[in-house]
Amino acid sequence: MDAIPSALYGKEDLFIYIPSSAAKFYVQALGGFAANGLGANGTNNEGTQWWNNGSLTVNGVKIFVCPGMANDKMYAAERSNLYFGTGLLNDNQQVKVIDMADIDGSQNVRMIMRFTSGVQFGVASDLVEYSA
């Protein structure tokens, strides 16, 4: 949280992107898991039953859970600063649509898509990375 630039804090589309493993730990912590005394009953005194797959936040910033993300990384960024990027100029890129009617008489279509892709960003100074 401290590394997030002040200019970004409070923006509507600011999210902290975390892996599923970190989300599980966070939900456990807010449920009072393994706590003694004050806070042992978790959020709203509901213990480990408090969370029902709803939204998560930390210090007013929304959390976006990213299944498949590396367990030792977290990012803070505005959603509007993130883009889907793909390598279109590579000879290995391929997109095909196969009409199965001529092959097996069905009314199905099969697709083949081979390409590289990744998350790209617009302004690097507006992206915060945490690495364990």
Backbone as CSV, one residue per row, in Angstrom:
resi,resn,N_x,N_y,N_z,CA_x,CA_y,CA_z,C_x,C_y,C_z
1,MET,0.822,-1.195,0.000,0.000,0.000,0.000,0.864,1.256,0.000
2,ASP,1.943,1.238,0.758,2.784,2.424,0.859,3.455,2.776,-0.462
3,ALA,3.658,1.797,-1.328,4.338,2.037,-2.601,3.408,2.603,-3.669
4,ILE,2.101,2.587,-3.433,1.151,3.125,-4.415,1.275,4.645,-4.438
5,PRO,1.518,5.231,-5.617,1.646,6.693,-5.706,0.382,7.406,-5.231
6,SER,0.568,8.526,-4.561,-0.572,9.294,-4.046,-1.532,9.699,-5.150
7,ALA,-1.015,9.935,-6.344,-1.868,10.337,-7.467,-2.825,9.225,-7.879
8,LEU,-2.490,7.970,-7.579,-3.351,6.847,-7.942,-4.338,6.476,-6.844
9,TYR,-3.926,6.698,-5.588,-4.748,6.269,-4.461,-6.109,6.955,-4.515
10,GLY,-7.171,6.168,-4.427,-8.530,6.694,-4.472,-9.137,6.712,-5.867
11,LYS,-8.363,6.347,-6.884,-8.906,6.306,-8.245,-9.916,5.164,-8.347
12,GLU,-10.948,5.382,-9.151,-12.049,4.431,-9.299,-11.597,3.066,-9.796
13,ASP,-10.650,3.042,-10.727,-10.250,1.760,-11.314,-8.908,1.240,-10.795
14,LEU,-8.506,1.672,-9.598,-7.292,1.149,-8.972,-7.605,-0.189,-8.316
15,PHE,-6.812,-1.189,-8.627,-6.968,-2.522,-8.056,-5.614,-3.031,-7.592
16,ILE,-5.637,-3.919,-6.621,-4.464,-4.707,-6.274,-4.731,-6.096,-6.823
17,TYR,-3.849,-6.569,-7.686,-3.992,-7.866,-8.347,-3.161,-8.884,-7.579
18,ILE,-3.830,-9.927,-7.046,-3.143,-10.898,-6.206,-3.431,-12.321,-6.679
19,PRO,-2.511,-13.260,-6.380,-2.765,-14.661,-6.742,-3.790,-15.289,-5.799
20,SER,-4.347,-16.413,-6.197,-5.339,-17.115,-5.368,-4.777,-17.477,-4.003
21,SER,-3.498,-17.842,-3.939,-2.893,-18.225,-2.659,-2.901,-17.060,-1.675
22,ALA,-2.598,-15.855,-2.141,-2.614,-14.679,-1.267,-4.038,-14.355,-0.835
23,ALA,-5.005,-14.535,-1.728,-6.407,-14.278,-1.388,-6.866,-15.220,-0.273
24,LYS,-6.458,-16.485,-0.349,-6.834,-17.442,0.704,-6.267,-17.023,2.048
25,PHE,-5.006,-16.604,2.071,-4.389,-16.155,3.320,-5.090,-14.912,3.865
26,TYR,-5.452,-13.987,2.973,-6.104,-12.752,3.381,-7.483,-13.036,3.974
27,VAL,-8.234,-13.909,3.330,-9.563,-14.280,3.837,-9.437,-14.962,5.196
28,GLN,-8.449,-15.835,5.350,-8.221,-16.495,6.643,-7.888,-15.477,7.726
29,ALA,-7.028,-14.523,7.400,-6.631,-13.512,8.386,-7.825,-12.674,8.823
30,LEU,-8.683,-12.276,7.879,-9.853,-11.474,8.227,-10.908,-12.287,8.969
31,GLY,-10.823,-13.602,8.868,-11.746,-14.466,9.596,-11.293,-14.731,11.017
32,GLY,-10.165,-14.161,11.409,-9.663,-14.356,12.768,-8.927,-15.667,12.929
33,PHE,-8.559,-16.299,11.827,-7.877,-17.585,11.866,-6.611,-17.484,12.691
34,ALA,-6.509,-18.321,13.698,-5.323,-18.423,14.560,-5.076,-17.183,15.409
35,ALA,-6.073,-16.297,15.551,-5.905,-15.117,16.400,-6.386,-15.430,17.811
36,ASN,-5.802,-14.756,18.766,-6.226,-14.886,20.165,-6.680,-13.531,20.663
37,GLY,-7.692,-13.513,21.511,-8.152,-12.251,22.076,-8.899,-11.403,21.079
38,LEU,-8.610,-10.094,21.081,-9.280,-9.145,20.211,-9.077,-9.518,18.748
39,GLY,-10.125,-9.651,17.981,-10.040,-10.002,16.571,-10.146,-11.483,16.303
40,ALA,-10.217,-12.298,17.365,-10.258,-13.751,17.175,-11.546,-14.209,16.500
41,ASN,-12.589,-13.397,16.565,-13.856,-13.766,15.932,-13.957,-13.259,14.502
42,GLY,-12.946,-12.565,14.018,-12.913,-12.134,12.631,-13.864,-11.000,12.303
43,THR,-14.037,-10.782,11.018,-14.885,-9.717,10.505,-16.328,-9.917,10.944
44,ASN,-16.925,-8.886,11.503,-18.321,-8.898,11.977,-18.594,-10.035,12.963
45,ASN,-17.575,-10.486,13.673,-17.698,-11.585,14.642,-18.266,-12.854,14.016
46,GLU,-17.990,-13.074,12.729,-18.489,-14.254,12.042,-17.427,-15.328,11.885
47,GLY,-16.250,-15.088,12.430,-15.185,-16.083,12.346,-14.833,-16.416,10.914
48,THR,-14.500,-17.673,10.679,-14.066,-18.083,9.346,-15.226,-18.197,8.351
49,GLN,-16.460,-17.946,8.801,-17.624,-18.013,7.917,-17.995,-16.657,7.331
50,TRP,-17.183,-15.637,7.558,-17.543,-14.272,7.157,-17.569,-14.070,5.650
51,TRP,-16.723,-14.764,4.912,-16.585,-14.478,3.478,-17.434,-15.422,2.659
52,ASN,-18.153,-14.868,1.681,-19.040,-15.664,0.845,-18.775,-15.370,-0.632
53,ASN,-17.487,-15.415,-1.022,-17.064,-15.137,-2.394,-17.458,-13.754,-2.888
54,GLY,-17.527,-12.802,-1.983,-17.836,-11.432,-2.371,-16.577,-10.676,-2.733
55,SER,-16.690,-9.370,-2.776,-15.538,-8.540,-3.129,-14.631,-8.368,-1.917
56,LEU,-13.360,-8.154,-2.179,-12.364,-7.922,-1.141,-11.743,-6.548,-1.349
57,THR,-11.399,-5.884,-0.264,-10.693,-4.606,-0.324,-9.651,-4.568,0.784
58,VAL,-8.677,-3.697,0.621,-7.705,-3.421,1.679,-7.455,-1.918,1.661
59,ASN,-7.687,-1.275,2.789,-7.515,0.178,2.916,-8.239,0.949,1.815
60,GLY,-9.405,0.481,1.440,-10.215,1.168,0.438,-9.871,0.841,-1.002
61,VAL,-8.866,-0.010,-1.229,-8.485,-0.385,-2.592,-9.059,-1.763,-2.894
62,LYS,-9.719,-1.891,-4.040,-10.323,-3.162,-4.426,-9.249,-4.186,-4.769
63,ILE,-9.534,-5.442,-4.428,-8.628,-6.549,-4.720,-9.216,-7.362,-5.859
64,PHE,-8.367,-7.705,-6.827,-8.760,-8.557,-7.941,-7.945,-9.837,-7.831
65,VAL,-8.625,-10.973,-7.661,-7.948,-12.268,-7.520,-7.682,-12.831,-8.913
66,CYS,-6.420,-13.201,-9.158,-5.979,-13.674,-10.477,-5.534,-15.131,-10.389
67,PRO,-6.428,-16.098,-10.612,-6.009,-17.497,-10.614,-4.929,-17.728,-11.674
68,GLY,-3.902,-18.469,-11.297,-2.811,-18.742,-12.221,-1.658,-17.766,-12.113
69,MET,-1.839,-16.690,-11.386,-0.766,-15.717,-11.192,0.299,-16.314,-10.283
70,ALA,1.557,-15.959,-10.472,2.651,-16.473,-9.647,2.398,-16.156,-8.172
71,ASN,2.676,-17.112,-7.295,2.394,-16.972,-5.868,3.223,-15.905,-5.176
72,ASP,4.330,-15.484,-5.763,5.206,-14.524,-5.105,5.123,-13.116,-5.700
73,LYS,4.046,-12.820,-6.417,3.885,-11.502,-7.047,2.538,-10.895,-6.696
74,MET,2.501,-9.579,-6.619,1.271,-8.802,-6.507,1.508,-7.494,-7.247
75,TYR,0.458,-6.931,-7.800,0.575,-5.679,-8.533,-0.540,-4.739,-8.117
76,ALA,-0.256,-3.462,-8.138,-1.273,-2.434,-7.963,-1.249,-1.593,-9.234
77,ALA,-2.403,-1.428,-9.845,-2.482,-0.666,-11.095,-3.921,-0.270,-11.360
78,GLU,-4.058,0.767,-12.165,-5.375,1.131,-12.650,-5.737,0.175,-13.780
79,ARG,-6.956,-0.277,-13.773,-7.421,-1.187,-14.830,-7.239,-0.547,-16.207
80,SER,-7.422,0.756,-16.287,-7.306,1.459,-17.566,-5.861,1.541,-18.060
81,ASN,-4.899,1.174,-17.227,-3.484,1.206,-17.609,-2.979,-0.169,-18.055
82,LEU,-3.841,-1.171,-18.046,-3.460,-2.528,-18.422,-4.116,-2.904,-19.751
83,TYR,-3.352,-3.615,-20.585,-3.816,-3.961,-21.918,-3.481,-5.412,-22.239
84,PHE,-4.253,-5.995,-23.139,-3.953,-7.313,-23.674,-3.012,-7.116,-24.850
85,GLY,-1.835,-7.724,-24.771,-0.861,-7.587,-25.845,-0.608,-8.924,-26.512
86,THR,-0.373,-8.891,-27.812,-0.092,-10.114,-28.549,0.949,-9.831,-29.619
87,GLY,1.726,-10.862,-29.947,2.733,-10.735,-30.994,2.138,-11.118,-32.334
88,LEU,1.795,-10.148,-33.151,1.127,-10.429,-34.423,2.089,-10.605,-35.592
89,LEU,3.324,-10.186,-35.439,4.240,-10.187,-36.567,5.120,-11.433,-36.628
90,ASN,4.819,-12.417,-35.835,5.609,-13.640,-35.791,5.055,-14.648,-36.796
91,ASP,5.925,-15.404,-37.445,5.491,-16.409,-38.421,4.764,-17.583,-37.775
92,ASN,4.874,-17.724,-36.475,4.240,-18.845,-35.778,2.784,-18.559,-35.399
93,GLN,2.275,-17.365,-35.672,0.904,-17.007,-35.322,-0.047,-17.648,-36.322
94,GLN,-1.136,-18.215,-35.817,-2.071,-18.886,-36.714,-3.480,-18.818,-36.144
95,VAL,-4.427,-18.462,-36.984,-5.846,-18.505,-36.644,-6.564,-19.177,-37.804
96,LYS,-7.295,-20.266,-37.512,-8.033,-20.998,-38.548,-9.438,-21.295,-38.054
97,VAL,-10.374,-21.266,-38.966,-11.741,-21.700,-38.694,-12.012,-22.880,-39.610
98,ILE,-12.404,-24.007,-39.026,-12.657,-25.227,-39.804,-14.146,-25.554,-39.728
99,ASP,-14.805,-25.515,-40.874,-16.218,-25.878,-40.962,-16.294,-27.405,-41.022
100,MET,-16.878,-28.018,-40.022,-16.912,-29.472,-39.913,-17.992,-30.114,-40.790
101,ALA,-18.847,-29.330,-41.447,-19.932,-29.882,-42.264,-19.397,-30.776,-43.387
102,ASP,-18.318,-30.378,-44.046,-17.749,-31.166,-45.139,-16.986,-32.392,-44.641
103,ILE,-16.582,-32.393,-43.384,-15.773,-33.482,-42.842,-16.639,-34.572,-42.219
104,ASP,-17.563,-34.176,-41.324,-18.381,-35.182,-40.642,-19.889,-34.902,-40.728
105,GLY,-20.280,-33.901,-41.482,-21.697,-33.614,-41.673,-22.334,-32.839,-40.527
106,SER,-21.584,-32.523,-39.514,-22.156,-31.809,-38.368,-22.282,-30.313,-38.668
107,GLN,-22.972,-29.635,-37.794,-23.107,-28.185,-37.918,-22.176,-27.492,-36.924
108,ASN,-20.976,-28.033,-36.765,-19.999,-27.498,-35.824,-18.894,-26.755,-36.559
109,VAL,-18.283,-25.854,-35.828,-17.121,-25.135,-36.325,-16.020,-25.309,-35.293
110,ARG,-14.824,-25.608,-35.750,-13.672,-25.721,-34.843,-12.704,-24.584,-35.157
111,MET,-12.043,-24.127,-34.108,-11.102,-23.021,-34.270,-9.725,-23.446,-33.775
112,ILE,-8.721,-22.996,-34.486,-7.337,-23.192,-34.078,-6.733,-21.803,-33.912
113,MET,-6.164,-21.546,-32.744,-5.520,-20.253,-32.501,-4.188,-20.501,-31.804
114,ARG,-3.121,-20.104,-32.460,-1.784,-20.209,-31.882,-1.156,-18.818,-31.942
115,PHE,-0.873,-18.270,-30.757,-0.266,-16.943,-30.702,0.309,-16.712,-29.312
116,THR,1.161,-15.730,-29.212,1.692,-15.335,-27.905,0.869,-14.165,-27.393
117,SER,0.780,-14.058,-26.082,0.047,-12.937,-25.500,0.552,-12.669,-24.094
118,GLY,0.190,-11.537,-23.587,0.579,-11.166,-22.236,-0.090,-9.872,-21.831
119,VAL,0.068,-9.517,-20.576,-0.466,-8.257,-20.063,0.563,-7.167,-20.329
120,GLN,0.129,-6.083,-20.921,0.982,-4.935,-21.192,0.466,-3.758,-20.379
121,PHE,1.297,-2.754,-20.180,0.876,-1.573,-19.433,1.231,-0.324,-20.212
122,GLY,0.512,0.750,-19.914,0.736,2.007,-20.611,1.790,2.868,-19.948
123,VAL,1.602,3.210,-18.683,2.508,4.098,-17.955,3.181,3.296,-16.848
124,ALA,4.479,3.039,-17.001,5.206,2.184,-16.046,5.247,2.771,-14.634
125,SER,5.323,4.075,-14.506,5.401,4.694,-13.174,4.094,4.575,-12.409
126,ASP,3.003,4.205,-13.087,1.705,4.023,-12.432,1.425,2.561,-12.112
127,LEU,2.446,1.739,-12.142,2.328,0.318,-11.855,3.245,-0.015,-10.687
128,VAL,2.705,-0.682,-9.664,3.496,-1.063,-8.493,3.582,-2.577,-8.460
129,GLU,4.794,-3.098,-8.326,5.014,-4.544,-8.258,5.528,-4.928,-6.883
130,TYR,4.947,-5.978,-6.323,5.459,-6.572,-5.087,5.971,-7.949,-5.436
131,SER,7.176,-8.248,-5.010,7.763,-9.557,-5.242,8.360,-10.064,-3.946
132,ALA,7.974,-11.284,-3.564,8.470,-11.854,-2.308,9.859,-12.419,-2.476
